[in-house]
Amino acid sequence: MLAINSNGVLVDQYAKQKFLLKKYSINTLVFVWKAFFKTLAVLLKLGAFVLKIVSYIFLGMTAILLLLFVTRRR
């Protein structure tokens, strides 16, 4: 559909709507991807933190078992 805008220029409304739809759908896709990767990064950081805590627990348990083993031998 052709229309005249406020500047007096002939504009194809359908093409304009199609362009805007395409533009906003691409922006939405970019937003979704950014949110996905940010969530993934947060989950990876959280996983690394949990892994660090678990490794410290196992290190502590190993140290305690080693101490028990050494003191029992004497």
Buried (B, 14 or more C-beta within 10 A) or exposed (E): EEEEEEEEEEEEEEEEEEEEEEEEEEEEEEEEEEEEEEEEEEEEEEEEEEEEEEEEEEEEEEEEEEEEEEEEEE
